[in-house]
């Protein structure tokens, strides 16, 4: 799908319907991702009577951290989504449903992170936030696996090595987030940090050596 549809195009109905489904789903996805990052910024409440910049930053530190984290995570999933759709030839109903599930969880990220960084919070909001991220990771992995191996969805030019590499890479995020759901609150960060470091090493060093293909293919 090289370009969005135009009212002036003349093409067969079947081809038009397929392109229309792809374009509308892609536009909806970008819109939800954009709204999610915007809502995260709205949650920032700066102190109105701060005497110095340091006082203002200290008074809004939690909100700023929550916004930065929300934006980074949303951007991460957007990049994954962009890379997948750039290589798809078309979408079908299962891919559409999985995309809508992804958008459902993406839209919750700003509220979930805001509750985590709210003063006086408990560990339960963190578990809820981690659960939303786990769901995002699982859906993202499922979308990549389905898109890569379902005949006719991904463009034929995309090599199998690249498909396998991206599917394996997408599977690492749910594995990293799983301890935050299963372990007690105090132990979850201790387990997540080493797992996160291993995920970065695996995705950036090990995986490219196993599947040495160009990411732009």
N, C-alpha and C positions, 0 to 999 in steps of 0.2 A: 504494500500500500504506500505508494510514493507520495501522494498528496491527498488532502481532504477533498470531499466531493464538492461539486459545483452544480448550481441549478441549470447550467448550460450544457452539461455533459449529455451525450447520447450514447447509450450502451445497452446491451441486453439486460433484461429484467433480472435474471439470475445473478449476473455479475454485479449489477447495481445494488441488489439486496445484500450481497456478501460485503461489498465495500462500505455500504451504509452501516451495517452492523459493526464492522471494524472501527469506522471513524467515530460513530456515536459513543461506543464503549471507551475509546481512547480519550475523547473529549471529556466524557463524564469522569474518567479516572483522574485526569490532570486537574479538573475542577475541584474534586474532593481533596486531592493532595494539597492544592493551593489553599483551600478553606481551612484545612487542618493546621497548616503553618500559621495562618492568620489568626485563628482562634487561640493558638498558643500565645501569640503576642498580646492579645486582648486581656489575657489573664494577668499580665504584669501591672501591678499597682505601685507606682512610685510615691514615696512620701511627699506630702504637699508642703511641709514646713521644715525641710532639712536645711541646716545652716551651711553645710559643706558638701562637696561631692562625695567624700568618704562616708558621711552620714547617710546620704541618699543611697549609695551602693550597699551600705550595711543594712539599711532598712528594707531594701528590696532584693537582697542577695538570693534568698530562696526562690523568688519568682524568676529572677534572671537565669539562675541555674536550671530551673524547670523549663524555661523557654528554650534555652540553648540545647538541652537534652532532647526536648520534644522535636525541635527543628532538625537536629542531627539524625534522629531515628527515622523521622518521616522522610527526610532526604535519602537516607540509606535504602528504604523500601521503594522510594520513587525511582532511584537509579536501577534497582533490580527490575522493576516493572518496565521502565524505559528500554532496558537492554533486551528484555523478552519480547516486547511488542515490536521492536525494530527488526526482529528476525522472524516474526510470524507472517505467514502468507494470508491467513484468514483466521476467524474465530468461529467457534461453534457454541452450542448451548452450554455444555459443561464448562468451557473456558469462560463464558459470560458469567455463569453462576459463581465460579471461583473468584473472578475479578470483583464481583459485587460483595462477596464475603471479605475479600481483602479490604475493600473500601469501608466496609462496616467496622472493621477493627481499626483501621487508620483513623477514622473519625473520632474514635474514643481516646486516642493517645493524649491530646491536650488536657482533657479533664482528668484522666488517670494520673498523669504526671503532676498536675496541679495539686491533687489530693495528697500525693506522696510528699511533696515539699511544703505542705501547709503546716504552720506551727502547731505543736502539740499532737501531731499525728501518731498513730501506732504502726505496727508492722503490717497490719492487714491491708492497707492501701497499696503497699509495695508489692504484696502478693497479687493483688488484683491487677496492678500495672504489669507485673511480670507475666501474668496470664494473658493479658492482651497482646504482649509482644510475642509470647509463645504461639498464640493463635496466628498472628501475622506471619511468623516464621514458617509455621506448618503450611499455611495456605500458599505462601510464596514458593515453598519447596514443591508443593503439589502442582502449582501452575507451571513451574519449570519442567517438572517430570512429564506432565501431560503434554505440554506444548512441544517438548523435545522428541517424544517418542510416539505421539499420536500421528499416524500417517496423514500427510496433506496439510497440517497446520503450520509447521515451520518451513521456511524456504529451503529448497533442496540444496542450495549452495552452502548452507551451514554444515560443517563437517561433524561427524559423529563424535570425534574426540572432544570438540568444543561443547557439544551438547552434554556429554557425560560430565565434563569438568564443571559446568555451571550447575548441573543437578546436584552433584556431590557437594559443591560449594554452598548451595542453598540449604543443604541438610545440616550444615554445621551450626547455624544460628539456633534452631530449636534445641539442639543438644546442649548448647551453652546455657540457654535459659531454663532448662528443665530443673536444675538444682534449686532455683529460686522458688519453685512450686513445691518440691518434695521435701526440702530441708527446712528446719526451724529458721526463724528470721535472723538470728544471730550468726548462724553458720552459712547462710546463703551467699553473702558477699564474699566470704573466704573461699567458697567453692567456685563462684562465678569468675573471679579475677584470673586464677590460673587457667580456667577453661577458655576464657576470652583470649588470653595470650596464646594458648595452643591453637585456637581457631585462626588467629591472624597468621601464625607461622604456617599452619597447614594450607590456608588459602593463598598466601603470598609466595611461599617457598616450595612446599611439598607438591601441591596440586599442579602448578605450572610445569614441574619436572615430570610428573606422570603423564600429563597431557599437554605437550609443548605445541600449542597452536596459537595463532594470533587472535586476540580478543575481538578484533574488528572484522573477523571473517564472518 
